[in-house]
Amino acid sequence: MKLMKKKGGKGKFRRAIIVLIRNTTWRCGKLERLIIDHLHRKTVGFGKSEMPLNEMLQNFRLTGKKKNEFLDAVKRLERRNIIRILNL
C-alpha cells in the first residue's frame, strides 16, 4: 500500500519566510541574482524585504528539477549570509 504525501510536503522549507539581509550579487549565479532582485524589487520602500518561500515559487512558476535548483540557490544564499530563512 502506498502512503500519500501531503500537498505541502514535509521539507525543511514547508512554511518558510525569506528575509533579505544584504542587497549584493557579488559572485552570485544567474538564479541567485534573480532571487535577490525579486526580493529587493518586490518590497522596496515597504520596510523589511521578506517574502514567503511558497509565494516566490509561485511567482517563478517552478516545478520539478527547476524547483530543486531554486531551493539549492536559496540555501547557497543563506550560507553566504545574504538572506535568512525563517521557518514557521
N, CA, C and O atoms as a Maestro MAE file, in Angstrom:
{
 s_m_m2io_version
 :::
 2.0.0
}

f_m_ct {
 s_m_title
 :::
 protein
 m_atom[352] {
  # First column is atom index #
  i_m_mmod_type
  r_m_x_coord
  r_m_y_coord
  r_m_z_coord
  i_m_residue_number
  s_m_chain_name
  s_m_pdb_residue_name
  s_m_pdb_atom_name
  i_m_atomic_number
  :::
  1 25 0.841 -1.171 0.000 1 A "MET " " N  " 7
  2 3 0.000 0.000 0.000 1 A "MET " " CA " 6
  3 2 0.892 1.243 0.000 1 A "MET " " C  " 6
  4 15 1.832 1.341 0.789 1 A "MET " " O  " 8
  5 25 0.591 2.185 -0.888 2 A "LYS " " N  " 7
  6 3 1.360 3.411 -0.981 2 A "LYS " " CA " 6
  7 2 0.878 4.420 0.044 2 A "LYS " " C  " 6
  8 15 -0.317 4.533 0.318 2 A "LYS " " O  " 8
  9 25 1.831 5.150 0.605 3 A "LEU " " N  " 7
  10 3 1.482 6.237 1.510 3 A "LEU " " CA " 6
  11 2 1.417 7.525 0.708 3 A "LEU " " C  " 6
  12 15 2.320 7.819 -0.075 3 A "LEU " " O  " 8
  13 25 0.379 8.274 0.895 4 A "MET " " N  " 7
  14 3 0.209 9.516 0.155 4 A "MET " " CA " 6
  15 2 0.869 10.664 0.906 4 A "MET " " C  " 6
  16 15 0.714 10.791 2.120 4 A "MET " " O  " 8
  17 25 1.607 11.497 0.178 5 A "LYS " " N  " 7
  18 3 2.220 12.674 0.779 5 A "LYS " " CA " 6
  19 2 1.220 13.817 0.768 5 A "LYS " " C  " 6
  20 15 0.358 13.899 -0.107 5 A "LYS " " O  " 8
  21 25 1.349 14.691 1.746 6 A "LYS " " N  " 7
  22 3 0.520 15.879 1.763 6 A "LYS " " CA " 6
  23 2 1.001 16.839 0.692 6 A "LYS " " C  " 6
  24 15 2.154 16.781 0.263 6 A "LYS " " O  " 8
  25 25 0.120 17.713 0.268 7 A "LYS " " N  " 7
  26 3 0.457 18.649 -0.793 7 A "LYS " " CA " 6
  27 2 1.603 19.569 -0.389 7 A "LYS " " C  " 6
  28 15 2.458 19.887 -1.215 7 A "LYS " " O  " 8
  29 25 1.633 20.001 0.870 8 A "GLY " " N  " 7
  30 3 2.657 20.917 1.345 8 A "GLY " " CA " 6
  31 2 4.014 20.263 1.492 8 A "GLY " " C  " 6
  32 15 5.029 20.959 1.451 8 A "GLY " " O  " 8
  33 25 4.070 18.964 1.662 9 A "GLY " " N  " 7
  34 3 5.330 18.262 1.842 9 A "GLY " " CA " 6
  35 2 5.843 18.401 3.261 9 A "GLY " " C  " 6
  36 15 5.326 19.196 4.046 9 A "GLY " " O  " 8
  37 25 6.866 17.621 3.584 10 A "LYS " " N  " 7
  38 3 7.438 17.668 4.919 10 A "LYS " " CA " 6
  39 2 8.896 18.081 4.847 10 A "LYS " " C  " 6
  40 15 9.733 17.496 5.535 10 A "LYS " " O  " 8
  41 25 9.217 19.060 4.044 11 A "GLY " " N  " 7
  42 3 10.589 19.500 3.890 11 A "GLY " " CA " 6
  43 2 10.966 20.555 4.915 11 A "GLY " " C  " 6
  44 15 10.152 20.979 5.736 11 A "GLY " " O  " 8
  45 25 12.209 20.958 4.842 12 A "LYS " " N  " 7
  46 3 12.728 21.993 5.733 12 A "LYS " " CA " 6
  47 2 12.049 23.329 5.469 12 A "LYS " " C  " 6
  48 15 11.889 24.142 6.379 12 A "LYS " " O  " 8
  49 25 11.651 23.552 4.224 13 A "PHE " " N  " 7
  50 3 11.117 24.845 3.816 13 A "PHE " " CA " 6
  51 2 9.610 24.839 3.660 13 A "PHE " " C  " 6
  52 15 9.079 25.579 2.832 13 A "PHE " " O  " 8
  53 25 8.907 24.030 4.429 14 A "ARG " " N  " 7
  54 3 7.464 23.908 4.247 14 A "ARG " " CA " 6
  55 2 6.757 25.250 4.407 14 A "ARG " " C  " 6
  56 15 5.979 25.647 3.539 14 A "ARG " " O  " 8
  57 25 7.013 25.938 5.488 15 A "ARG " " N  " 7
  58 3 6.423 27.255 5.727 15 A "ARG " " CA " 6
  59 2 7.545 28.209 6.105 15 A "ARG " " C  " 6
  60 15 7.682 28.573 7.273 15 A "ARG " " O  " 8
  61 25 8.338 28.610 5.144 16 A "ALA " " N  " 7
  62 3 9.495 29.449 5.396 16 A "ALA " " CA " 6
  63 2 9.288 30.843 4.832 16 A "ALA " " C  " 6
  64 15 8.598 31.038 3.831 16 A "ALA " " O  " 8
  65 25 9.909 31.813 5.508 17 A "ILE " " N  " 7
  66 3 9.922 33.184 5.032 17 A "ILE " " CA " 6
  67 2 11.372 33.550 4.759 17 A "ILE " " C  " 6
  68 15 12.252 33.299 5.583 17 A "ILE " " O  " 8
  69 25 11.613 34.144 3.600 18 A "ILE " " N  " 7
  70 3 12.959 34.531 3.215 18 A "ILE " " CA " 6
  71 2 13.110 36.028 3.447 18 A "ILE " " C  " 6
  72 15 12.304 36.823 2.966 18 A "ILE " " O  " 8
  73 25 14.155 36.408 4.193 19 A "VAL " " N  " 7
  74 3 14.417 37.796 4.527 19 A "VAL " " CA " 6
  75 2 15.734 38.210 3.884 19 A "VAL " " C  " 6
  76 15 16.749 37.536 4.058 19 A "VAL " " O  " 8
  77 25 15.723 39.305 3.148 20 A "LEU " " N  " 7
  78 3 16.924 39.827 2.510 20 A "LEU " " CA " 6
  79 2 17.736 40.600 3.540 20 A "LEU " " C  " 6
  80 15 17.239 41.550 4.145 20 A "LEU " " O  " 8
  81 25 18.991 40.189 3.737 21 A "ILE " " N  " 7
  82 3 19.875 40.863 4.689 21 A "ILE " " CA " 6
  83 2 20.746 41.879 3.961 21 A "ILE " " C  " 6
  84 15 20.837 43.034 4.374 21 A "ILE " " O  " 8
  85 25 21.384 41.448 2.879 22 A "ARG " " N  " 7
  86 3 22.268 42.307 2.097 22 A "ARG " " CA " 6
  87 2 21.838 42.296 0.644 22 A "ARG " " C  " 6
  88 15 21.525 41.244 0.087 22 A "ARG " " O  " 8
  89 25 21.825 43.458 0.038 23 A "ASN " " N  " 7
  90 3 21.456 43.558 -1.371 23 A "ASN " " CA " 6
  91 2 22.727 43.539 -2.215 23 A "ASN " " C  " 6
  92 15 23.089 44.550 -2.817 23 A "ASN " " O  " 8
  93 25 23.394 42.410 -2.260 24 A "THR " " N  " 7
  94 3 24.617 42.269 -3.034 24 A "THR " " CA " 6
  95 2 24.524 41.036 -3.910 24 A "THR " " C  " 6
  96 15 23.950 40.021 -3.515 24 A "THR " " O  " 8
  97 25 25.095 41.130 -5.108 25 A "THR " " N  " 7
  98 3 25.081 39.982 -6.021 25 A "THR " " CA " 6
  99 2 26.493 39.606 -6.433 25 A "THR " " C  " 6
  100 15 26.688 38.965 -7.466 25 A "THR " " O  " 8
  101 25 27.466 39.993 -5.647 26 A "TRP " " N  " 7
  102 3 28.850 39.690 -5.974 26 A "TRP " " CA " 6
  103 2 29.081 38.189 -5.906 26 A "TRP " " C  " 6
  104 15 28.748 37.555 -4.904 26 A "TRP " " O  " 8
  105 25 29.642 37.618 -6.952 27 A "ARG " " N  " 7
  106 3 29.933 36.193 -7.081 27 A "ARG " " CA " 6
  107 2 28.682 35.316 -6.996 27 A "ARG " " C  " 6
  108 15 28.749 34.192 -6.498 27 A "ARG " " O  " 8
  109 25 27.565 35.812 -7.468 28 A "CYS " " N  " 7
  110 3 26.320 35.043 -7.485 28 A "CYS " " CA " 6
  111 2 26.029 34.590 -8.908 28 A "CYS " " C  " 6
  112 15 26.442 35.225 -9.878 28 A "CYS " " O  " 8
  113 25 25.311 33.480 -9.011 29 A "GLY " " N  " 7
  114 3 24.876 32.989 -10.309 29 A "GLY " " CA " 6
  115 2 23.624 33.706 -10.777 29 A "GLY " " C  " 6
  116 15 23.094 34.580 -10.092 29 A "GLY " " O  " 8
  117 25 23.164 33.321 -11.952 30 A "LYS " " N  " 7
  118 3 22.002 33.977 -12.560 30 A "LYS " " CA " 6
  119 2 20.744 33.803 -11.709 30 A "LYS " " C  " 6
  120 15 20.016 34.767 -11.473 30 A "LYS " " O  " 8
  121 25 20.491 32.586 -11.253 31 A "LEU " " N  " 7
  122 3 19.298 32.321 -10.448 31 A "LEU " " CA " 6
  123 2 19.362 33.047 -9.108 31 A "LEU " " C  " 6
  124 15 18.354 33.573 -8.637 31 A "LEU " " O  " 8
  125 25 20.536 33.078 -8.497 32 A "GLU " " N  " 7
  126 3 20.691 33.778 -7.222 32 A "GLU " " CA " 6
  127 2 20.455 35.276 -7.383 32 A "GLU " " C  " 6
  128 15 19.862 35.913 -6.512 32 A "GLU " " O  " 8
  129 25 20.923 35.839 -8.501 33 A "ARG " " N  " 7
  130 3 20.683 37.256 -8.780 33 A "ARG " " CA " 6
  131 2 19.191 37.530 -8.954 33 A "ARG " " C  " 6
  132 15 18.688 38.554 -8.492 33 A "ARG " " O  " 8
  133 25 18.487 36.616 -9.619 34 A "LEU " " N  " 7
  134 3 17.042 36.777 -9.798 34 A "LEU " " CA " 6
  135 2 16.307 36.761 -8.456 34 A "LEU " " C  " 6
  136 15 15.369 37.531 -8.249 34 A "LEU " " O  " 8
  137 25 16.731 35.890 -7.558 35 A "ILE " " N  " 7
  138 3 16.102 35.799 -6.233 35 A "ILE " " CA " 6
  139 2 16.309 37.093 -5.462 35 A "ILE " " C  " 6
  140 15 15.360 37.646 -4.907 35 A "ILE " " O  " 8
  141 25 17.548 37.578 -5.426 36 A "ILE " " N  " 7
  142 3 17.855 38.810 -4.689 36 A "ILE " " CA " 6
  143 2 17.123 39.997 -5.299 36 A "ILE " " C  " 6
  144 15 16.553 40.817 -4.579 36 A "ILE " " O  " 8
  145 25 17.139 40.090 -6.615 37 A "ASP " " N  " 7
  146 3 16.460 41.194 -7.296 37 A "ASP " " CA " 6
  147 2 14.959 41.159 -7.036 37 A "ASP " " C  " 6
  148 15 14.333 42.199 -6.831 37 A "ASP " " O  " 8
  149 25 14.387 39.961 -7.046 38 A "HIS " " N  " 7
  150 3 12.947 39.820 -6.796 38 A "HIS " " CA " 6
  151 2 12.597 40.262 -5.376 38 A "HIS " " C  " 6
  152 15 11.609 40.969 -5.173 38 A "HIS " " O  " 8
  153 25 13.389 39.856 -4.405 39 A "LEU " " N  " 7
  154 3 13.146 40.262 -3.017 39 A "LEU " " CA " 6
  155 2 13.279 41.774 -2.868 39 A "LEU " " C  " 6
  156 15 12.469 42.405 -2.189 39 A "LEU " " O  " 8
  157 25 14.290 42.352 -3.496 40 A "HIS " " N  " 7
  158 3 14.518 43.785 -3.362 40 A "HIS " " CA " 6
  159 2 13.435 44.601 -4.066 40 A "HIS " " C  " 6
  160 15 12.912 45.562 -3.502 40 A "HIS " " O  " 8
  161 25 13.104 44.221 -5.284 41 A "ARG " " N  " 7
  162 3 12.133 44.959 -6.085 41 A "ARG " " CA " 6
  163 2 10.723 44.861 -5.514 41 A "ARG " " C  " 6
  164 15 9.962 45.828 -5.549 41 A "ARG " " O  " 8
  165 25 10.381 43.686 -4.988 42 A "LYS " " N  " 7
  166 3 9.019 43.442 -4.509 42 A "LYS " " CA " 6
  167 2 8.670 44.297 -3.293 42 A "LYS " " C  " 6
  168 15 7.527 44.727 -3.138 42 A "LYS " " O  " 8
  169 25 9.650 44.539 -2.439 43 A "THR " " N  " 7
  170 3 9.341 45.186 -1.163 43 A "THR " " CA " 6
  171 2 10.100 46.485 -0.965 43 A "THR " " C  " 6
  172 15 10.191 46.958 0.168 43 A "THR " " O  " 8
  173 25 10.649 47.082 -2.011 44 A "VAL " " N  " 7
  174 3 11.410 48.313 -1.850 44 A "VAL " " CA " 6
  175 2 10.477 49.425 -1.345 44 A "VAL " " C  " 6
  176 15 9.402 49.643 -1.903 44 A "VAL " " O  " 8
  177 25 10.896 50.113 -0.297 45 A "GLY " " N  " 7
  178 3 10.109 51.194 0.279 45 A "GLY " " CA " 6
  179 2 9.049 50.754 1.261 45 A "GLY " " C  " 6
  180 15 8.324 51.598 1.786 45 A "GLY " " O  " 8
  181 25 8.929 49.457 1.533 46 A "PHE " " N  " 7
  182 3 7.901 48.967 2.451 46 A "PHE " " CA " 6
  183 2 8.500 48.339 3.713 46 A "PHE " " C  " 6
  184 15 7.861 47.487 4.329 46 A "PHE " " O  " 8
  185 25 9.687 48.733 4.101 47 A "GLY " " N  " 7
  186 3 10.299 48.176 5.304 47 A "GLY " " CA " 6
  187 2 11.169 46.982 4.978 47 A "GLY " " C  " 6
  188 15 11.966 47.031 4.041 47 A "GLY " " O  " 8
  189 25 11.026 45.905 5.743 48 A "LYS " " N  " 7
  190 3 11.855 44.721 5.554 48 A "LYS " " CA " 6
  191 2 11.560 44.037 4.228 48 A "LYS " " C  " 6
  192 15 10.416 43.974 3.777 48 A "LYS " " O  " 8
  193 25 12.626 43.527 3.616 49 A "SER " " N  " 7
  194 3 12.476 42.771 2.377 49 A "SER " " CA " 6
  195 2 12.282 41.305 2.730 49 A "SER " " C  " 6
  196 15 13.257 40.572 2.895 49 A "SER " " O  " 8
  197 25 11.054 40.880 2.844 50 A "GLU " " N  " 7
  198 3 10.765 39.484 3.189 50 A "GLU " " CA " 6
  199 2 9.583 38.990 2.368 50 A "GLU " " C  " 6
  200 15 8.708 39.754 1.961 50 A "GLU " " O  " 8
  201 25 9.595 37.668 2.141 51 A "MET " " N  " 7
  202 3 8.546 37.070 1.323 51 A "MET " " CA " 6
  203 2 8.475 35.578 1.642 51 A "MET " " C  " 6
  204 15 9.513 34.942 1.825 51 A "MET " " O  " 8
  205 25 7.279 35.014 1.710 52 A "PRO " " N  " 7
  206 3 7.168 33.561 1.912 52 A "PRO " " CA " 6
  207 2 7.751 32.791 0.729 52 A "PRO " " C  " 6
  208 15 7.635 33.208 -0.423 52 A "PRO " " O  " 8
  209 25 8.374 31.668 1.038 53 A "LEU " " N  " 7
  210 3 9.007 30.853 0.007 53 A "LEU " " CA " 6
  211 2 7.985 30.326 -0.995 53 A "LEU " " C  " 6
  212 15 8.259 30.294 -2.195 53 A "LEU " " O  " 8
  213 25 6.814 29.913 -0.520 54 A "ASN " " N  " 7
  214 3 5.781 29.396 -1.429 54 A "ASN " " CA " 6
  215 2 5.337 30.450 -2.436 54 A "ASN " " C  " 6
  216 15 5.073 30.134 -3.596 54 A "ASN " " O  " 8
  217 25 5.255 31.697 -1.994 55 A "GLU " " N  " 7
  218 3 4.873 32.781 -2.902 55 A "GLU " " CA " 6
  219 2 5.951 32.996 -3.966 55 A "GLU " " C  " 6
  220 15 5.636 33.262 -5.126 55 A "GLU " " O  " 8
  221 25 7.216 32.883 -3.574 56 A "MET " " N  " 7
  222 3 8.301 33.016 -4.550 56 A "MET " " CA " 6
  223 2 8.263 31.887 -5.564 56 A "MET " " C  " 6
  224 15 8.478 32.114 -6.755 56 A "MET " " O  " 8
  225 25 7.989 30.670 -5.103 57 A "LEU " " N  " 7
  226 3 7.896 29.534 -6.021 57 A "LEU " " CA " 6
  227 2 6.760 29.730 -7.023 57 A "LEU " " C  " 6
  228 15 6.889 29.363 -8.191 57 A "LEU " " O  " 8
  229 25 5.663 30.301 -6.571 58 A "GLN " " N  " 7
  230 3 4.542 30.561 -7.480 58 A "GLN " " CA " 6
  231 2 4.880 31.666 -8.468 58 A "GLN " " C  " 6
  232 15 4.509 31.582 -9.639 58 A "GLN " " O  " 8
  233 25 5.584 32.708 -8.010 59 A "ASN " " N  " 7
  234 3 5.952 33.808 -8.907 59 A "ASN " " CA " 6
  235 2 6.927 33.361 -9.980 59 A "ASN " " C  " 6
  236 15 6.832 33.801 -11.125 59 A "ASN " " O  " 8
  237 25 7.871 32.483 -9.619 60 A "PHE " " N  " 7
  238 3 8.844 31.988 -10.583 60 A "PHE " " CA " 6
  239 2 8.290 30.827 -11.419 60 A "PHE " " C  " 6
  240 15 8.901 30.443 -12.417 60 A "PHE " " O  " 8
  241 25 7.146 30.269 -11.025 61 A "ARG " " N  " 7
  242 3 6.494 29.141 -11.719 61 A "ARG " " CA " 6
  243 2 7.443 27.960 -11.890 61 A "ARG " " C  " 6
  244 15 7.707 27.512 -13.006 61 A "ARG " " O  " 8
  245 25 7.953 27.462 -10.757 62 A "LEU " " N  " 7
  246 3 8.934 26.386 -10.776 62 A "LEU " " CA " 6
  247 2 8.311 25.058 -10.391 62 A "LEU " " C  " 6
  248 15 7.482 24.989 -9.485 62 A "LEU " " O  " 8
  249 25 8.715 24.003 -11.084 63 A "THR " " N  " 7
  250 3 8.306 22.646 -10.749 63 A "THR " " CA " 6
  251 2 9.466 21.707 -11.038 63 A "THR " " C  " 6
  252 15 10.355 22.028 -11.827 63 A "THR " " O  " 8
  253 25 9.452 20.567 -10.407 64 A "GLY " " N  " 7
  254 3 10.412 19.502 -10.692 64 A "GLY " " CA " 6
  255 2 11.849 19.881 -10.435 64 A "GLY " " C  " 6
  256 15 12.193 20.370 -9.359 64 A "GLY " " O  " 8
  257 25 12.691 19.654 -11.429 65 A "LYS " " N  " 7
  258 3 14.130 19.874 -11.302 65 A "LYS " " CA " 6
  259 2 14.455 21.347 -11.072 65 A "LYS " " C  " 6
  260 15 15.367 21.673 -10.311 65 A "LYS " " O  " 8
  261 25 13.717 22.229 -11.722 66 A "LYS " " N  " 7
  262 3 13.947 23.668 -11.557 66 A "LYS " " CA " 6
  263 2 13.658 24.108 -10.123 66 A "LYS " " C  " 6
  264 15 14.323 25.000 -9.596 66 A "LYS " " O  " 8
  265 25 12.661 23.479 -9.496 67 A "LYS " " N  " 7
  266 3 12.338 23.800 -8.111 67 A "LYS " " CA " 6
  267 2 13.488 23.401 -7.195 67 A "LYS " " C  " 6
  268 15 13.820 24.138 -6.267 67 A "LYS " " O  " 8
  269 25 14.097 22.252 -7.441 68 A "ASN " " N  " 7
  270 3 15.241 21.806 -6.641 68 A "ASN " " CA " 6
  271 2 16.431 22.740 -6.827 68 A "ASN " " C  " 6
  272 15 17.127 23.047 -5.859 68 A "ASN " " O  " 8
  273 25 16.677 23.196 -8.053 69 A "GLU " " N  " 7
  274 3 17.759 24.146 -8.301 69 A "GLU " " CA " 6
  275 2 17.500 25.457 -7.579 69 A "GLU " " C  " 6
  276 15 18.430 26.075 -7.063 69 A "GLU " " O  " 8
  277 25 16.241 25.888 -7.538 70 A "PHE " " N  " 7
  278 3 15.870 27.113 -6.840 70 A "PHE " " CA " 6
  279 2 16.143 26.978 -5.345 70 A "PHE " " C  " 6
  280 15 16.710 27.883 -4.733 70 A "PHE " " O  " 8
  281 25 15.742 25.849 -4.757 71 A "LEU " " N  " 7
  282 3 15.964 25.633 -3.324 71 A "LEU " " CA " 6
  283 2 17.457 25.551 -3.002 71 A "LEU " " C  " 6
  284 15 17.889 26.023 -1.950 71 A "LEU " " O  " 8
  285 25 18.243 24.958 -3.894 72 A "ASP " " N  " 7
  286 3 19.698 24.925 -3.702 72 A "ASP " " CA " 6
  287 2 20.281 26.334 -3.738 72 A "ASP " " C  " 6
  288 15 21.173 26.655 -2.953 72 A "ASP " " O  " 8
  289 25 19.787 27.173 -4.639 73 A "ALA " " N  " 7
  290 3 20.264 28.557 -4.722 73 A "ALA " " CA " 6
  291 2 19.911 29.322 -3.446 73 A "ALA " " C  " 6
  292 15 20.709 30.126 -2.964 73 A "ALA " " O  " 8
  293 25 18.724 29.077 -2.901 74 A "VAL " " N  " 7
  294 3 18.320 29.723 -1.653 74 A "VAL " " CA " 6
  295 2 19.243 29.283 -0.513 74 A "VAL " " C  " 6
  296 15 19.645 30.105 0.311 74 A "VAL " " O  " 8
  297 25 19.577 28.006 -0.463 75 A "LYS " " N  " 7
  298 3 20.491 27.512 0.571 75 A "LYS " " CA " 6
  299 2 21.865 28.149 0.439 75 A "LYS " " C  " 6
  300 15 22.476 28.508 1.446 75 A "LYS " " O  " 8
  301 25 22.367 28.297 -0.801 76 A "ARG " " N  " 7
  302 3 23.677 28.928 -1.015 76 A "ARG " " CA " 6
  303 2 23.666 30.381 -0.552 76 A "ARG " " C  " 6
  304 15 24.626 30.853 0.057 76 A "ARG " " O  " 8
  305 25 22.573 31.086 -0.846 77 A "LEU " " N  " 7
  306 3 22.468 32.477 -0.410 77 A "LEU " " CA " 6
  307 2 22.428 32.586 1.103 77 A "LEU " " C  " 6
  308 15 22.981 33.525 1.675 77 A "LEU " " O  " 8
  309 25 21.774 31.629 1.757 78 A "GLU " " N  " 7
  310 3 21.736 31.653 3.215 78 A "GLU " " CA " 6
  311 2 23.120 31.364 3.789 78 A "GLU " " C  " 6
  312 15 23.525 31.984 4.772 78 A "GLU " " O  " 8
  313 25 23.834 30.443 3.191 79 A "ARG " " N  " 7
  314 3 25.174 30.109 3.648 79 A "ARG " " CA " 6
  315 2 26.121 31.309 3.537 79 A "ARG " " C  " 6
  316 15 27.027 31.468 4.355 79 A "ARG " " O  " 8
  317 25 25.904 32.150 2.522 80 A "ARG " " N  " 7
  318 3 26.741 33.324 2.308 80 A "ARG " " CA " 6
  319 2 26.238 34.548 3.075 80 A "ARG " " C  " 6
  320 15 26.766 35.645 2.890 80 A "ARG " " O  " 8
  321 25 25.228 34.380 3.930 81 A "ASN " " N  " 7
  322 3 24.654 35.446 4.763 81 A "ASN " " CA " 6
  323 2 24.110 36.611 3.938 81 A "ASN " " C  " 6
  324 15 24.257 37.770 4.325 81 A "ASN " " O  " 8
  325 25 23.492 36.306 2.820 82 A "ILE " " N  " 7
  326 3 22.838 37.315 2.007 82 A "ILE " " CA " 6
  327 2 21.344 37.329 2.331 82 A "ILE " " C  " 6
  328 15 20.716 38.387 2.339 82 A "ILE " " O  " 8
  329 25 20.781 36.156 2.596 83 A "ILE " " N  " 7
  330 3 19.382 36.060 3.021 83 A "ILE " " CA " 6
  331 2 19.325 35.233 4.300 83 A "ILE " " C  " 6
  332 15 20.286 34.554 4.664 83 A "ILE " " O  " 8
  333 25 18.191 35.303 4.965 84 A "ARG " " N  " 7
  334 3 17.943 34.474 6.154 84 A "ARG " " CA " 6
  335 2 16.628 33.754 5.934 84 A "ARG " " C  " 6
  336 15 15.655 34.349 5.472 84 A "ARG " " O  " 8
  337 25 16.600 32.462 6.267 85 A "ILE " " N  " 7
  338 3 15.383 31.659 6.132 85 A "ILE " " CA " 6
  339 2 14.785 31.467 7.510 85 A "ILE " " C  " 6
  340 15 15.412 30.890 8.398 85 A "ILE " " O  " 8
  341 25 13.580 31.950 7.679 86 A "LEU " " N  " 7
  342 3 12.869 31.818 8.952 86 A "LEU " " CA " 6
  343 2 11.801 30.744 8.800 86 A "LEU " " C  " 6
  344 15 10.871 30.901 8.009 86 A "LEU " " O  " 8
  345 25 11.928 29.666 9.543 87 A "ASN " " N  " 7
  346 3 10.942 28.588 9.489 87 A "ASN " " CA " 6
  347 2 9.846 28.853 10.505 87 A "ASN " " C  " 6
  348 15 10.123 29.208 11.651 87 A "ASN " " O  " 8
  349 25 8.613 28.682 10.084 88 A "LEU " " N  " 7
  350 3 7.464 28.882 10.984 88 A "LEU " " CA " 6
  351 2 6.899 27.555 11.410 88 A "LEU " " C  " 6
  352 15 5.930 27.511 12.167 88 A "LEU " " O  " 8
  :::
 }
 m_bond[351] {
  # First column is bond index #
  i_m_from
  i_m_to
  i_m_order
  :::
  1 1 2 1
  2 2 3 1
  3 3 4 2
  4 3 5 1
  5 5 6 1
  6 6 7 1
  7 7 8 2
  8 7 9 1
  9 9 10 1
  10 10 11 1
  11 11 12 2
  12 11 13 1
  13 13 14 1
  14 14 15 1
  15 15 16 2
  16 15 17 1
  17 17 18 1
  18 18 19 1
  19 19 20 2
  20 19 21 1
  21 21 22 1
  22 22 23 1
  23 23 24 2
  24 23 25 1
  25 25 26 1
  26 26 27 1
  27 27 28 2
  28 27 29 1
  29 29 30 1
  30 30 31 1
  31 31 32 2
  32 31 33 1
  33 33 34 1
  34 34 35 1
  35 35 36 2
  36 35 37 1
  37 37 38 1
  38 38 39 1
  39 39 40 2
  40 39 41 1
  41 41 42 1
  42 42 43 1
  43 43 44 2
  44 43 45 1
  45 45 46 1
  46 46 47 1
  47 47 48 2
  48 47 49 1
  49 49 50 1
  50 50 51 1
  51 51 52 2
  52 51 53 1
  53 53 54 1
  54 54 55 1
  55 55 56 2
  56 55 57 1
  57 57 58 1
  58 58 59 1
  59 59 60 2
  60 59 61 1
  61 61 62 1
  62 62 63 1
  63 63 64 2
  64 63 65 1
  65 65 66 1
  66 66 67 1
  67 67 68 2
  68 67 69 1
  69 69 70 1
  70 70 71 1
  71 71 72 2
  72 71 73 1
  73 73 74 1
  74 74 75 1
  75 75 76 2
  76 75 77 1
  77 77 78 1
  78 78 79 1
  79 79 80 2
  80 79 81 1
  81 81 82 1
  82 82 83 1
  83 83 84 2
  84 83 85 1
  85 85 86 1
  86 86 87 1
  87 87 88 2
  88 87 89 1
  89 89 90 1
  90 90 91 1
  91 91 92 2
  92 91 93 1
  93 93 94 1
  94 94 95 1
  95 95 96 2
  96 95 97 1
  97 97 98 1
  98 98 99 1
  99 99 100 2
  100 99 101 1
  101 101 102 1
  102 102 103 1
  103 103 104 2
  104 103 105 1
  105 105 106 1
  106 106 107 1
  107 107 108 2
  108 107 109 1
  109 109 110 1
  110 110 111 1
  111 111 112 2
  112 111 113 1
  113 113 114 1
  114 114 115 1
  115 115 116 2
  116 115 117 1
  117 117 118 1
  118 118 119 1
  119 119 120 2
  120 119 121 1
  121 121 122 1
  122 122 123 1
  123 123 124 2
  124 123 125 1
  125 125 126 1
  126 126 127 1
  127 127 128 2
  128 127 129 1
  129 129 130 1
  130 130 131 1
  131 131 132 2
  132 131 133 1
  133 133 134 1
  134 134 135 1
  135 135 136 2
  136 135 137 1
  137 137 138 1
  138 138 139 1
  139 139 140 2
  140 139 141 1
  141 141 142 1
  142 142 143 1
  143 143 144 2
  144 143 145 1
  145 145 146 1
  146 146 147 1
  147 147 148 2
  148 147 149 1
  149 149 150 1
  150 150 151 1
  151 151 152 2
  152 151 153 1
  153 153 154 1
  154 154 155 1
  155 155 156 2
  156 155 157 1
  157 157 158 1
  158 158 159 1
  159 159 160 2
  160 159 161 1
  161 161 162 1
  162 162 163 1
  163 163 164 2
  164 163 165 1
  165 165 166 1
  166 166 167 1
  167 167 168 2
  168 167 169 1
  169 169 170 1
  170 170 171 1
  171 171 172 2
  172 171 173 1
  173 173 174 1
  174 174 175 1
  175 175 176 2
  176 175 177 1
  177 177 178 1
  178 178 179 1
  179 179 180 2
  180 179 181 1
  181 181 182 1
  182 182 183 1
  183 183 184 2
  184 183 185 1
  185 185 186 1
  186 186 187 1
  187 187 188 2
  188 187 189 1
  189 189 190 1
  190 190 191 1
  191 191 192 2
  192 191 193 1
  193 193 194 1
  194 194 195 1
  195 195 196 2
  196 195 197 1
  197 197 198 1
  198 198 199 1
  199 199 200 2
  200 199 201 1
  201 201 202 1
  202 202 203 1
  203 203 204 2
  204 203 205 1
  205 205 206 1
  206 206 207 1
  207 207 208 2
  208 207 209 1
  209 209 210 1
  210 210 211 1
  211 211 212 2
  212 211 213 1
  213 213 214 1
  214 214 215 1
  215 215 216 2
  216 215 217 1
  217 217 218 1
  218 218 219 1
  219 219 220 2
  220 219 221 1
  221 221 222 1
  222 222 223 1
  223 223 224 2
  224 223 225 1
  225 225 226 1
  226 226 227 1
  227 227 228 2
  228 227 229 1
  229 229 230 1
  230 230 231 1
  231 231 232 2
  232 231 233 1
  233 233 234 1
  234 234 235 1
  235 235 236 2
  236 235 237 1
  237 237 238 1
  238 238 239 1
  239 239 240 2
  240 239 241 1
  241 241 242 1
  242 242 243 1
  243 243 244 2
  244 243 245 1
  245 245 246 1
  246 246 247 1
  247 247 248 2
  248 247 249 1
  249 249 250 1
  250 250 251 1
  251 251 252 2
  252 251 253 1
  253 253 254 1
  254 254 255 1
  255 255 256 2
  256 255 257 1
  257 257 258 1
  258 258 259 1
  259 259 260 2
  260 259 261 1
  261 261 262 1
  262 262 263 1
  263 263 264 2
  264 263 265 1
  265 265 266 1
  266 266 267 1
  267 267 268 2
  268 267 269 1
  269 269 270 1
  270 270 271 1
  271 271 272 2
  272 271 273 1
  273 273 274 1
  274 274 275 1
  275 275 276 2
  276 275 277 1
  277 277 278 1
  278 278 279 1
  279 279 280 2
  280 279 281 1
  281 281 282 1
  282 282 283 1
  283 283 284 2
  284 283 285 1
  285 285 286 1
  286 286 287 1
  287 287 288 2
  288 287 289 1
  289 289 290 1
  290 290 291 1
  291 291 292 2
  292 291 293 1
  293 293 294 1
  294 294 295 1
  295 295 296 2
  296 295 297 1
  297 297 298 1
  298 298 299 1
  299 299 300 2
  300 299 301 1
  301 301 302 1
  302 302 303 1
  303 303 304 2
  304 303 305 1
  305 305 306 1
  306 306 307 1
  307 307 308 2
  308 307 309 1
  309 309 310 1
  310 310 311 1
  311 311 312 2
  312 311 313 1
  313 313 314 1
  314 314 315 1
  315 315 316 2
  316 315 317 1
  317 317 318 1
  318 318 319 1
  319 319 320 2
  320 319 321 1
  321 321 322 1
  322 322 323 1
  323 323 324 2
  324 323 325 1
  325 325 326 1
  326 326 327 1
  327 327 328 2
  328 327 329 1
  329 329 330 1
  330 330 331 1
  331 331 332 2
  332 331 333 1
  333 333 334 1
  334 334 335 1
  335 335 336 2
  336 335 337 1
  337 337 338 1
  338 338 339 1
  339 339 340 2
  340 339 341 1
  341 341 342 1
  342 342 343 1
  343 343 344 2
  344 343 345 1
  345 345 346 1
  346 346 347 1
  347 347 348 2
  348 347 349 1
  349 349 350 1
  350 350 351 1
  351 351 352 2
  :::
 }
}
